[in-house]
């Protein structure tokens, strides 16, 4: 009977993680090759347009830009604080938990002390990664809050408009990755109640994320690869400009 319980963990847990990894590999391909079909790609392209509009008149639009970036910094700070707090709680729970753990009565799977430690450690790593990603997001948002109010053509300005675009997109990408780490914590948490809830959560999450990540575009929208952003195609090559 014990072997059957461990067999479920050895089959259903890797299967659920494989499904999630496959979905995100497909999503990454769509973001890079067909960005206008994904929410992440569309937001990245529209952020470039927003930066262009803000930097055309930094004095007039400076307050709007700073307020917008401040809201994003507050959101990243909230997620980072939540992640590190949950990581601390998981660490305390692991160090003080005995054999079996919470939910052992309704658990169908490996409920040994080693198995419980592995599950809690996976959740701990997930929250720790979320914290690190959100810290990097705060870092880039802080950089952009200074750069976006400086006219790129001003004498002595050591940055270009393309550099601000890339920094803002990096901040948003790190925020999205931190949020994904929170998403991954849901099936890992349900794993503490057995591999079956974990696998079902992975399937439901993929179905839900598909509708959250994909975007319906108009017939006139182009599907430019994200590796060639709009500013580069218009001649604003960051590498060439910065090298002079």
Phi, psi and omega in degrees: 000320178296323179295322179296321178295316178293328179297322177298317178295323182285344182250310187285324180293309175299326179295317178296316178294325178294320178297315179296318180294320179295318179298316182288332173294318176296319180296319178297320177299316180294322180294320183282315186269326182225070188295332183286354176264001180234153179293320181296316180294317179297317179297322179296316179294320180287332175294324177297319178295321179297317179297318178302315181293321181291317186280350174295326177217082184295328181291319182284321185259005185298318182295318178299317181296315182294319178296319179296315180293325178296320178297320178292322178296319178296321178295317179294322178296319178298314180294321179295317179296319178296318182296314183289329176293314179295325177297319178295318179296320178296319178298318178295320181294321180294318183289337183253356183280146176262191179291139180100288179088175182294142176080014182294334182291329181255005183278132172240096184163196181285112179245025177287168180296320179294317179298318178296322179295320179297318181296313180293325179293323177296318177294320179300314179296322180298314179291326179293320176295320177299320178297314182296319179296318181290328174296318176296325177297316177299320180301311182289322177298323178295320177298314183295327181298333174274317188289327189288340181266001179257125180295130182296335180273359182292136180302131180091351179290121185265025181217162178246170178296325178296324179295320177295319177301313182294320180295318179294320178293323177297319178299317180291322178297316179295323177296318179295320178295321176297321177293322177297324178297324174295319178300318181295336182289337181296306177295328178293323177293317179292341176298332178295342176258008176124159181289334181292311175300325180295315181294317178297322178296321178298317180295316180294322181294320179297317179297319180289316182295330179300318180284335178278333186265335183269151181230144176264119182254163179283170182290339181271354182288142179264159182243068182281142176297141181290341177289345176238080184294169186301321183293328179290319182292336178274004177102001180269072181278114184301319184294315181291321182294316184288335177277348173084000000 
